[in-house]
Amino acid sequence: MKTILHLNSSMYGDDGQSSRLAEEFVAQFPQARVIARDLGKNPLPHLDAQRFGAFLSKPEARTPAQQAVVGESDALIAELRQADTIVLGLPMYNFGVPSQLKAYFDHIARAGVTFKYTEKGAVGLLAGKVAYVFAARGGLYQGTPRDTQSAYVREFLGFLGITDVQFVYAEGLAISEASKTASLADARHQLRNLAQPERIAA
C-alpha cells in the first residue's frame, strides 16, 4: 500500500485554503496509508544553538535533553522515509513560507541522515519520492520575483533528493470573491487531474 505524508502548515489549521486543497487531494486515494502532521496546530520549536548542538553531538556523548531533541527529529525523518508521496499545504505569509514549516525543514535536514556531503557537493538521501504542493495566496505572485516560496521549497526538497515536485496554485484569494471562487475551482480541477493512480510513486 502506498504511503502519503500529509503536511499542513496553515495557522488556520483545517480551515486554511491550502489545507483544504491538500486534504481534497489526499482523499482521492482512499486506499493509501496516510501519515498526517499539522505543523500549524502542533508547531515544532525553532532551531537554536542548543538544538543544533544536539544534532552535531556524538550519540554516546548526548545528554538526555539532547537525545530528546534528536529523537524528535528522528521521528520526523522516519515519517518522511516511510512516505512514497509528500502532500504539502502551503500558505504564503509575508512573501515566504510559514515559520512552522521552516522549523520542520530545519529538523529534517541533517547531514549524514537525509543528505550527505561529497567531493561533488551535497547529495540527497531521500530520492524516489514525489511531492505535491498546494500553494494558497491572497495576491498574484506565481512567476514573479515575489514568489520566493516556489523556488525555496523546490530547492529544499531537491537538496534531500526529492526532485519530482508538482505545484498547484490558488492565487488571488483576497482580491475578490469572484477571483477566489475561480482560482479555487481551477486548483481543484488541477488536483483532480493530478490524482491519477499512476502518478503516486511506487
Backbone as CSV, one residue per row, in Angstrom:
resi,resn,N_x,N_y,N_z,CA_x,CA_y,CA_z,C_x,C_y,C_z
1,MET,0.840,-1.206,0.000,0.000,0.000,0.000,0.871,1.251,0.000
2,LYS,0.490,2.216,-0.796,1.230,3.466,-0.868,1.073,4.254,0.431
3,THR,2.092,5.011,0.764,2.065,5.824,1.977,2.228,7.291,1.619
4,ILE,1.319,8.110,2.118,1.339,9.549,1.878,1.661,10.262,3.186
5,LEU,2.641,11.143,3.149,2.898,12.047,4.265,2.191,13.355,3.960
6,HIS,1.162,13.649,4.738,0.325,14.831,4.521,0.718,15.899,5.534
7,LEU,1.310,16.974,5.035,1.777,18.076,5.888,0.941,19.321,5.628
8,ASN,0.376,19.881,6.688,-0.281,21.184,6.592,0.516,22.189,7.414
9,SER,0.530,23.438,6.959,1.321,24.449,7.667,0.557,25.749,7.886
10,SER,-0.757,25.727,7.669,-1.556,26.936,7.835,-1.811,27.240,9.302
11,MET,-1.775,28.512,9.657,-2.118,28.926,11.020,-3.601,28.683,11.314
12,TYR,-4.388,28.498,10.244,-5.819,28.276,10.402,-6.175,26.796,10.470
13,GLY,-5.180,25.944,10.495,-5.435,24.519,10.601,-6.217,23.993,9.414
14,ASP,-7.239,23.189,9.706,-8.040,22.578,8.643,-8.836,23.601,7.842
15,ASP,-9.019,24.804,8.389,-9.808,25.832,7.698,-8.993,26.606,6.667
16,GLY,-7.693,26.450,6.651,-6.864,27.132,5.658,-7.133,26.596,4.264
17,GLN,-7.111,27.474,3.272,-7.389,27.030,1.907,-6.345,26.034,1.410
18,SER,-5.095,26.247,1.767,-4.059,25.289,1.362,-4.309,23.933,2.011
19,SER,-4.756,23.942,3.274,-5.063,22.695,3.976,-6.215,21.963,3.304
20,ARG,-7.243,22.721,2.924,-8.406,22.109,2.292,-8.043,21.462,0.953
21,LEU,-7.226,22.159,0.178,-6.819,21.601,-1.110,-5.973,20.339,-0.922
22,ALA,-5.041,20.392,0.011,-4.206,19.219,0.277,-5.062,18.048,0.749
23,GLU,-6.034,18.332,1.605,-6.919,17.285,2.112,-7.747,16.675,0.986
24,GLU,-8.231,17.517,0.081,-9.016,17.014,-1.042,-8.174,16.104,-1.940
25,PHE,-6.907,16.470,-2.100,-6.022,15.637,-2.920,-5.791,14.287,-2.253
26,VAL,-5.475,14.302,-0.979,-5.223,13.057,-0.246,-6.460,12.160,-0.279
27,ALA,-7.634,12.774,-0.198,-8.880,11.999,-0.197,-9.119,11.250,-1.500
28,GLN,-8.397,11.624,-2.559,-8.533,10.919,-3.837,-7.932,9.515,-3.787
29,PHE,-7.205,9.209,-2.707,-6.504,7.922,-2.595,-6.914,7.221,-1.299
30,PRO,-8.152,6.746,-1.245,-8.659,6.148,-0.003,-7.919,4.885,0.427
31,GLN,-7.236,4.231,-0.494,-6.517,3.008,-0.141,-5.120,3.280,0.416
32,ALA,-4.684,4.510,0.334,-3.328,4.834,0.786,-3.259,4.919,2.307
33,ARG,-2.116,4.588,2.826,-1.840,4.845,4.243,-1.407,6.298,4.360
34,VAL,-2.017,7.034,5.273,-1.741,8.463,5.399,-1.114,8.755,6.758
35,ILE,0.022,9.416,6.716,0.653,9.953,7.925,0.390,11.454,7.901
36,ALA,-0.375,11.950,8.843,-0.769,13.358,8.846,-0.027,14.116,9.939
37,ARG,0.473,15.282,9.576,1.134,16.155,10.553,0.730,17.594,10.265
38,ASP,0.094,18.221,11.232,-0.333,19.614,11.114,0.667,20.482,11.865
39,LEU,1.508,21.157,11.117,2.571,21.967,11.716,2.047,23.268,12.299
40,GLY,0.841,23.668,11.895,0.229,24.857,12.475,-0.354,24.564,13.844
41,LYS,-1.038,23.434,13.965,-1.638,23.052,15.239,-0.603,22.560,16.233
42,ASN,0.407,21.875,15.718,1.440,21.290,16.581,2.824,21.716,16.090
43,PRO,3.164,22.989,16.307,4.433,23.507,15.784,5.644,22.932,16.501
44,LEU,6.713,22.819,15.756,7.983,22.392,16.319,8.739,23.603,16.841
45,PRO,9.621,23.422,17.810,10.453,24.542,18.257,11.355,25.007,17.118
46,HIS,11.615,26.278,17.079,12.543,26.778,16.067,13.968,26.388,16.448
47,LEU,14.768,26.187,15.425,16.136,25.744,15.645,16.941,26.824,16.350
48,ASP,17.654,26.436,17.404,18.559,27.349,18.099,19.884,26.624,18.318
49,ALA,20.814,27.295,18.963,22.153,26.731,19.123,22.129,25.421,19.907
50,GLN,21.279,25.345,20.926,21.234,24.132,21.731,20.691,22.947,20.934
51,ARG,19.621,23.188,20.187,19.040,22.098,19.400,19.999,21.666,18.284
52,PHE,20.621,22.628,17.624,21.571,22.290,16.562,22.770,21.548,17.146
53,GLY,23.188,21.942,18.337,24.289,21.258,19.001,23.975,19.799,19.279
54,ALA,22.717,19.507,19.559,22.309,18.121,19.791,22.505,17.287,18.535
55,PHE,22.197,17.868,17.364,22.394,17.147,16.108,23.867,16.856,15.848
56,LEU,24.719,17.796,16.256,26.152,17.659,15.973,26.880,16.760,16.969
57,SER,26.303,16.562,18.132,26.988,15.792,19.167,27.017,14.307,18.820
58,LYS,28.033,13.621,19.297,28.148,12.187,19.079,27.097,11.462,19.921
59,PRO,26.489,10.407,19.394,25.406,9.722,20.111,25.771,9.328,21.539
60,GLU,26.989,8.832,21.723,27.375,8.376,23.057,27.621,9.515,24.040
61,ALA,27.753,10.735,23.517,28.032,11.884,24.381,26.809,12.754,24.633
62,ARG,25.676,12.396,24.062,24.485,13.240,24.194,23.907,13.191,25.610
63,THR,23.478,14.339,26.063,22.763,14.407,27.329,21.327,13.931,27.093
64,PRO,20.576,13.644,28.158,19.170,13.265,27.973,18.373,14.321,27.205
65,ALA,18.648,15.588,27.448,17.941,16.656,26.743,18.294,16.637,25.260
66,GLN,19.569,16.426,24.951,19.995,16.356,23.559,19.391,15.140,22.865
67,GLN,19.322,14.025,23.571,18.753,12.816,22.986,17.278,13.011,22.669
68,ALA,16.587,13.776,23.508,15.166,14.059,23.258,15.003,14.877,21.982
69,VAL,15.893,15.845,21.784,15.852,16.673,20.568,16.097,15.813,19.332
70,VAL,17.124,14.981,19.393,17.448,14.124,18.263,16.333,13.110,18.020
71,GLY,15.755,12.601,19.104,14.666,11.646,18.963,13.467,12.241,18.242
72,GLU,13.173,13.494,18.533,12.064,14.170,17.850,12.361,14.305,16.360
73,SER,13.591,14.703,16.041,13.997,14.814,14.651,13.972,13.461,13.960
74,ASP,14.459,12.428,14.638,14.463,11.083,14.065,13.046,10.625,13.720
75,ALA,12.086,10.964,14.576,10.699,10.563,14.336,10.146,11.248,13.090
76,LEU,10.467,12.522,12.915,10.020,13.248,11.725,10.630,12.643,10.462
77,ILE,11.903,12.321,10.533,12.598,11.743,9.378,12.065,10.349,9.077
78,ALA,11.717,9.591,10.101,11.146,8.259,9.893,9.830,8.350,9.135
79,GLU,9.006,9.347,9.469,7.759,9.560,8.735,8.042,9.843,7.268
80,LEU,9.024,10.686,7.041,9.380,11.074,5.680,9.916,9.876,4.894
81,ARG,10.718,9.063,5.522,11.281,7.890,4.846,10.193,6.886,4.463
82,GLN,9.189,6.746,5.315,8.121,5.785,5.046,7.261,6.197,3.857
83,ALA,7.208,7.486,3.585,6.288,8.002,2.578,6.809,7.821,1.164
84,ASP,5.916,7.421,0.275,6.206,7.416,-1.155,5.914,8.791,-1.741
85,THR,4.932,9.466,-1.119,4.422,10.728,-1.638,4.285,11.726,-0.501
86,ILE,4.694,12.965,-0.760,4.514,14.050,0.210,3.482,15.011,-0.349
87,VAL,2.494,15.342,0.461,1.471,16.317,0.086,1.558,17.466,1.081
88,LEU,1.842,18.667,0.563,2.090,19.822,1.425,1.088,20.934,1.156
89,GLY,0.375,21.339,2.194,-0.462,22.527,2.130,0.374,23.733,2.510
90,LEU,0.487,24.697,1.583,1.454,25.791,1.745,0.810,27.170,1.576
91,PRO,0.461,27.838,2.659,0.012,29.225,2.540,1.204,30.159,2.399
92,MET,0.962,31.361,1.915,2.029,32.361,1.839,1.811,33.417,2.917
93,TYR,2.817,33.630,3.730,2.782,34.670,4.759,3.938,35.633,4.516
94,ASN,3.610,36.880,4.221,4.634,37.911,4.040,5.704,37.475,3.045
95,PHE,5.271,36.936,1.917,6.115,36.545,0.784,6.948,35.301,1.034
96,GLY,6.763,34.640,2.166,7.573,33.469,2.455,6.759,32.296,2.950
97,VAL,7.453,31.241,3.347,6.782,30.066,3.896,6.475,30.320,5.370
98,PRO,5.479,29.647,5.933,5.215,29.782,7.367,6.442,29.400,8.183
99,SER,6.658,30.098,9.276,7.816,29.781,10.109,7.724,28.364,10.665
100,GLN,6.488,27.866,10.843,6.327,26.493,11.326,6.884,25.484,10.323
101,LEU,6.713,25.772,9.033,7.266,24.882,8.011,8.782,24.980,7.989
102,LYS,9.307,26.186,8.138,10.763,26.360,8.181,11.354,25.580,9.346
103,ALA,10.683,25.597,10.504,11.163,24.837,11.657,11.178,23.341,11.340
104,TYR,10.145,22.880,10.646,10.106,21.466,10.247,11.267,21.145,9.317
105,PHE,11.473,21.981,8.321,12.588,21.764,7.403,13.913,21.698,8.160
106,ASP,14.084,22.576,9.141,15.337,22.603,9.896,15.551,21.327,10.716
107,HIS,14.462,20.643,11.051,14.583,19.420,11.843,14.751,18.164,10.986
108,ILE,14.487,18.266,9.684,14.661,17.077,8.840,15.891,17.161,7.941
109,ALA,16.525,18.315,7.883,17.750,18.466,7.084,18.957,18.173,7.975
110,ARG,19.443,16.947,7.941,20.554,16.547,8.799,21.612,15.831,7.983
111,ALA,22.815,16.380,8.051,23.943,15.800,7.309,24.190,14.366,7.761
112,GLY,24.356,13.490,6.779,24.594,12.093,7.077,23.330,11.293,7.317
113,VAL,22.192,11.976,7.356,20.918,11.304,7.617,19.969,11.474,6.434
114,THR,19.703,12.719,6.055,18.821,12.967,4.905,19.587,13.545,3.707
115,PHE,20.833,13.908,3.919,21.721,14.306,2.826,23.151,14.060,3.282
116,LYS,24.054,14.050,2.322,25.462,13.883,2.673,26.312,14.777,1.781
117,TYR,27.452,15.141,2.283,28.400,15.946,1.516,29.392,15.026,0.815
118,THR,29.648,15.324,-0.449,30.622,14.568,-1.227,31.577,15.556,-1.889
119,GLU,32.561,15.013,-2.578,33.510,15.883,-3.281,32.830,16.693,-4.375
120,LYS,31.700,16.203,-4.849,30.960,16.901,-5.900,29.813,17.744,-5.353
121,GLY,29.753,17.866,-4.027,28.690,18.657,-3.405,27.726,17.785,-2.627
122,ALA,26.643,18.401,-2.159,25.663,17.690,-1.346,24.827,16.741,-2.206
123,VAL,24.492,15.599,-1.628,23.661,14.606,-2.303,22.510,14.239,-1.374
124,GLY,21.280,14.340,-1.873,20.127,13.982,-1.070,20.000,12.475,-0.919
125,LEU,19.484,12.046,0.226,19.375,10.627,0.535,17.929,10.138,0.544
126,LEU,17.002,10.970,0.060,15.587,10.597,0.080,15.010,10.554,-1.329
127,ALA,15.779,10.071,-2.267,15.332,10.018,-3.662,14.200,9.005,-3.830
128,GLY,13.481,9.149,-4.951,12.436,8.189,-5.286,11.061,8.554,-4.792
129,LYS,10.893,9.763,-4.276,9.592,10.222,-3.781,9.071,11.331,-4.694
130,VAL,7.769,11.568,-4.610,7.174,12.673,-5.354,6.456,13.571,-4.357
131,ALA,6.488,14.872,-4.596,5.844,15.832,-3.709,4.834,16.668,-4.483
132,TYR,3.688,16.896,-3.848,2.650,17.761,-4.394,2.452,18.913,-3.415
133,VAL,2.569,20.125,-3.922,2.490,21.321,-3.078,1.268,22.129,-3.491
134,PHE,0.388,22.384,-2.532,-0.818,23.161,-2.786,-0.642,24.529,-2.144
135,ALA,-0.324,25.506,-2.992,0.060,26.839,-2.539,-1.120,27.802,-2.646
136,ALA,-1.515,28.378,-1.528,-2.620,29.331,-1.489,-2.085,30.717,-1.167
137,ARG,-2.495,31.700,-1.965,-2.009,33.065,-1.782,-3.168,34.060,-1.907
138,GLY,-3.078,35.136,-1.146,-4.093,36.180,-1.238,-3.963,37.003,-2.505
139,GLY,-2.719,37.217,-2.952,-2.452,38.008,-4.152,-2.013,37.140,-5.302
140,LEU,-1.454,37.796,-6.328,-0.992,37.104,-7.533,0.524,37.169,-7.585
141,TYR,1.182,36.035,-7.360,2.634,36.017,-7.239,3.326,35.019,-8.153
142,GLN,2.624,34.012,-8.625,3.252,32.977,-9.425,3.971,33.582,-10.633
143,GLY,5.242,33.199,-10.798,6.022,33.673,-11.927,6.597,35.061,-11.766
144,THR,6.462,35.649,-10.576,7.014,36.975,-10.321,8.148,36.860,-9.306
145,PRO,8.983,37.914,-9.190,10.072,37.875,-8.205,9.586,37.738,-6.764
146,ARG,8.323,38.074,-6.506,7.808,37.968,-5.142,7.454,36.546,-4.737
147,ASP,7.439,35.642,-5.703,7.171,34.249,-5.363,8.476,33.582,-4.958
148,THR,8.884,33.848,-3.728,10.098,33.220,-3.206,9.822,31.802,-2.715
149,GLN,8.559,31.484,-2.489,8.202,30.173,-1.952,8.566,29.028,-2.886
150,SER,8.130,29.141,-4.131,8.245,28.006,-5.053,9.685,27.548,-5.206
151,ALA,10.580,28.497,-5.471,11.989,28.143,-5.661,12.584,27.572,-4.375
152,TYR,12.215,28.160,-3.239,12.769,27.707,-1.970,12.328,26.276,-1.654
153,VAL,11.033,26.005,-1.752,10.526,24.669,-1.433,11.092,23.643,-2.411
154,ARG,11.106,23.980,-3.695,11.645,23.061,-4.686,13.140,22.788,-4.422
155,GLU,13.887,23.844,-4.104,15.317,23.696,-3.842,15.561,22.869,-2.586
156,PHE,14.784,23.128,-1.549,14.982,22.389,-0.298,14.685,20.906,-0.491
157,LEU,13.547,20.592,-1.087,13.210,19.190,-1.299,14.228,18.514,-2.213
158,GLY,14.680,19.231,-3.237,15.704,18.687,-4.113,16.997,18.409,-3.376
159,PHE,17.320,19.246,-2.407,18.517,19.064,-1.591,18.463,17.723,-0.854
160,LEU,17.261,17.284,-0.506,17.094,15.997,0.179,16.938,14.835,-0.804
161,GLY,16.919,15.152,-2.109,16.806,14.113,-3.119,15.418,13.974,-3.709
162,ILE,14.479,14.834,-3.290,13.102,14.778,-3.792,12.985,15.805,-4.912
163,THR,13.152,15.341,-6.132,13.222,16.266,-7.266,11.942,16.323,-8.088
164,ASP,11.040,15.381,-7.898,9.751,15.403,-8.597,8.769,16.171,-7.723
165,VAL,8.640,17.468,-7.970,7.807,18.346,-7.144,6.793,19.040,-8.042
166,GLN,5.509,18.836,-7.757,4.427,19.415,-8.541,3.707,20.477,-7.710
167,PHE,3.493,21.649,-8.292,2.805,22.737,-7.596,1.413,22.946,-8.177
168,VAL,0.457,23.186,-7.305,-0.876,23.650,-7.692,-1.108,24.957,-6.950
169,TYR,-1.428,26.020,-7.698,-1.564,27.348,-7.106,-3.028,27.776,-7.038
170,ALA,-3.401,28.334,-5.908,-4.685,29.014,-5.755,-4.347,30.444,-5.343
171,GLU,-4.416,31.368,-6.299,-3.974,32.741,-6.050,-5.130,33.733,-6.183
172,GLY,-4.879,34.939,-5.707,-5.886,35.988,-5.787,-7.057,35.762,-4.863
173,LEU,-6.836,35.007,-3.788,-7.933,34.647,-2.890,-8.462,35.837,-2.093
174,ALA,-7.655,36.885,-1.956,-8.087,38.059,-1.199,-8.498,39.220,-2.103
175,ILE,-8.417,39.036,-3.415,-8.714,40.140,-4.331,-10.207,40.406,-4.406
176,SER,-10.975,39.353,-4.592,-12.427,39.477,-4.660,-13.030,38.092,-4.501
177,GLU,-14.318,38.045,-4.218,-14.977,36.748,-4.079,-14.970,35.996,-5.408
178,ALA,-15.128,36.748,-6.507,-15.110,36.115,-7.824,-13.738,35.523,-8.125
179,SER,-12.678,36.272,-7.795,-11.320,35.780,-8.016,-11.056,34.535,-7.178
180,LYS,-11.490,34.582,-5.934,-11.305,33.433,-5.035,-12.020,32.198,-5.562
181,THR,-13.278,32.362,-5.962,-14.064,31.238,-6.451,-13.443,30.624,-7.694
182,ALA,-13.037,31.470,-8.622,-12.457,30.981,-9.874,-11.127,30.288,-9.633
183,SER,-10.299,30.863,-8.785,-8.976,30.296,-8.536,-9.073,28.952,-7.826
184,LEU,-9.957,28.847,-6.838,-10.110,27.580,-6.133,-10.691,26.508,-7.047
185,ALA,-11.597,26.907,-7.916,-12.161,25.944,-8.870,-11.082,25.421,-9.807
186,ASP,-10.212,26.318,-10.262,-9.126,25.901,-11.143,-8.150,24.987,-10.412
187,ALA,-7.846,25.310,-9.154,-6.930,24.472,-8.372,-7.519,23.080,-8.167
188,ARG,-8.816,23.018,-7.911,-9.461,21.717,-7.717,-9.481,20.914,-9.017
189,HIS,-9.630,21.600,-10.121,-9.569,20.926,-11.417,-8.167,20.336,-11.628
190,GLN,-7.152,21.108,-11.276,-5.778,20.618,-11.421,-5.512,19.423,-10.512
191,LEU,-5.975,19.499,-9.267,-5.675,18.405,-8.337,-6.373,17.117,-8.760
192,ARG,-7.563,17.233,-9.352,-8.236,16.031,-9.827,-7.473,15.412,-11.001
193,ASN,-6.923,16.267,-11.848,-6.123,15.757,-12.973,-4.841,15.088,-12.485
194,LEU,-4.260,15.641,-11.415,-3.031,15.058,-10.864,-3.287,13.759,-10.119
195,ALA,-4.496,13.606,-9.604,-4.806,12.470,-8.734,-5.105,11.218,-9.544
196,GLN,-4.165,10.830,-10.367,-4.281,9.597,-11.126,-3.438,8.536,-10.422
197,PRO,-3.935,7.300,-10.306,-3.206,6.255,-9.568,-1.766,6.091,-10.015
198,GLU,-1.520,6.242,-11.323,-0.159,6.033,-11.823,0.781,7.153,-11.422
199,ARG,0.255,8.284,-10.922,1.105,9.399,-10.542,1.720,9.190,-9.170
200,ILE,1.099,8.352,-8.333,1.627,8.124,-6.999,2.810,7.185,-7.083
201,ALA,3.910,7.584,-6.484,5.166,6.851,-6.604,5.030,5.411,-6.131
202,ALA,5.749,4.505,-6.796,5.745,3.093,-6.382,6.687,2.900,-5.211
